[in-house]
Amino acid sequence: MKKKLFSPGPTPVPEGVLLAMAKPLFHHRDPVFEELFQEVREDLKYVFQTKQDVLVLASSGTGAMEAAIVNTLRKGDTVLVIRGGKFGERWGEICEAYGVDIIPIDVEWGQAVDPVLVERSLETYPEIRAVLVQACETSTGVLHPIKELCEVVKKRDDVIIIVDAISALGAVDLPMDLWGIDVMVAGSQKALMLPPGLAFIALSEKAWGFCEMSDLPKYYFDLKAELKNQRKNQTHFTPAISLIVGLREALRMIKEEGLQNVFRRHEVLARAMQEGVKALGLEIFSNPPSPTLTAIKLPPEIDGQKLKRNLEDHYGLITAGGQEHLKGKIIRIAHMGYFEPSDILQVMAALELELSKMGYPVEFGKGVSSAQRVFKEAGL
Amino acid sequence: MKKKLFSPGPTPVPEGVLLAMAKPLFHHRDPVFEELFQEVREDLKYVFQTKQDVLVLASSGTGAMEAAIVNTLRKGDTVLVIRGGKFGERWGEICEAYGVDIIPIDVEWGQAVDPVLVERSLETYPEIRAVLVQACETSTGVLHPIKELCEVVKKRDDVIIIVDAISALGAVDLPMDLWGIDVMVAGSQKALMLPPGLAFIALSEKAWGFCEMSDLPKYYFDLKAELKNQRKNQTHFTPAISLIVGLREALRMIKEEGLQNVFRRHEVLARAMQEGVKALGLEIFSNPPSPTLTAIKLPPEIDGQKLKRNLEDHYGLITAGGQEHLKGKIIRIAHMGYFEPSDILQVMAALELELSKMGYPVEFGKGVSSAQRVFKEAGL
């Protein structure tokens, strides 16, 4: 059976990207690499919407999360961590590993953080040096209010905001420079339409200033050393050449479509998905939902793990379940990167069919037709 | 012009490996991945010649070097670092970044370390907890006496030997368990015939014991967390799936040829290369030379940088020059991984031709014929 990825990472990789990566390898000290890397570096700035250098690391996204912390902070620093899911928790875990103290804001899973709470914490704890948050919390499908959080943080010269945009960048409008995001982290295997293995990170002037004071140990993830090399279109250590070759193709696709069109496409795909889900009498779990994935709250009689397994076994569709206390209670369907309306129609129709088979009352076509209407109105 | 990699990383990737990696992606929580990872983990044990788990990391080889240090050592520990080239220096740099004190043994570039010096240092400085060395020092092409060093270290319960086998593993016989190598590190883009982006590390029981005492900070490179996950055929963080798909193919090729045959092939390729070089009246720079690359000392009238450039411009052959004080003075020709006799004949013939064009007296065919004789005698 054909398998189709609707998982929030890895996501489908365009055929042209796969084939580009299958070409014979070249050397990373070759002018061919430097030219490639220069193009990729420029296009990453376009996707990050920044004038700053976007650094490319050979690691998973978590590596870049660690890089964000160990390069900007000092031992014993205090940071505010927005914890509303597994990846919020990860920020806290990395900090703890490096001796950075955390003040958590624990948000109910499925909800976004209230910027007022962040502002209040910054007032109560003047020692806070950074606010750590996800743009999209992948485990719950929630989009946090990054713009509003940036406005809160921007008022303070001694605080930076560090945003994990791993499952948002390239799908959600996150204008780094305009909003004042100080550190933004991304990964290859999400909306950037590549296999996993590359991570990206960019820092504002303010964040680079923090790097000057940082005393946490780092070597592989030393961003100052990377910056020095990458400005020469080289990397500090051997780059993951084939993935960077693929990245060029993926970024070319994004540029050709145009970033604003990419955002709009994701917004329409998500809306179609959401309307379909609601038409089936189901609730969206996330408030507000990210345009990159739809987390659906399941009725008590439907076992989410079984639903996920059946979608895979019967139709080849790979979705994701809930994690930890959400296990079995939600299903997460991603639509970031290489996705188009027909993918949504496919997964919605399969979802209707499977829910019906599992005993949930479904009027066939009701979810699909709601999605269709969204696409028709949007002119897609 | 067709480009052919004779660089000591990246090395040529077999066509079958490239094509395997070009297949559509699957999810790393899929049983398909677990099956793949199980096979790969078994085959890595075969290549590492160990019963221990070989951990797969999404990073360049340097990431695994860092992992070796931050997982086994404590802040303020003292280690002995064999520095006879750029990668020996890298061991020292990582230690310094993490507050580990180093006692260097500075070996002349091009020479191997004398195990007696190591033994003497261990006697003089009983605080030494680890000996850090390269199996093959890529920058000089030297093979260090790992077996003998292991014998020195093995006598002490409180010392481990950490071996960077990045440009040796899969080409040179390094029986980890038999010799008593405590930590062995490797990378994907060398004799393992893959693009860069994966690193590997295995630890002896003794080294795992050191991990229990280690207090250096780590998160992305936390080997205990990796071990726990990889024993379930998963990874702690998103794995570089496509590279692991390629790895399976590459390891299957190694297994099919048989590890001892692979070692013998490399030994014969290296001998042919060395005989050819000597027949041209040139000296091998490395003592003893690694079977994975041949570093040639150039006569004063030949500019190594120009020679490297000409080999590339005229024949598409990508070699490597000397680094730091060796710039222009040596040329390094790698033959690890996907190499066979015809590759050696090709590069030797081009070397003759180019040296002659550059004014060095060459009797055409003299190097080639010496290499041919080696192959004939070896039955290759």
Interface residues (C-beta under 8 A of the other chain):
Chain A: K3 L5 S7 G9 P10 P12 V13 L18 L19 M21 A22 K23 P24 L25 F26 H27 H28 R29 D30 A58 S59 S60 G61 T62 G63 E66 E93 I94 A97 Y98 G99 G187 Q189 P195 P196 G197 L216 P217 K218 Y219 Y220 F221 D222 F237 T238 P239 A240 I241 S242 L243 I318
Chain B: K3 L5 S7 G9 P10 P12 V13 L18 L19 M21 A22 K23 P24 L25 F26 H27 H28 R29 D30 A58 S59 S60 G61 T62 G63 E66 E93 I94 A97 Y98 G99 G187 Q189 P195 P196 G197 L216 P217 K218 Y219 Y220 F221 D222 F237 T238 P239 A240 I241 S242 L243 I318
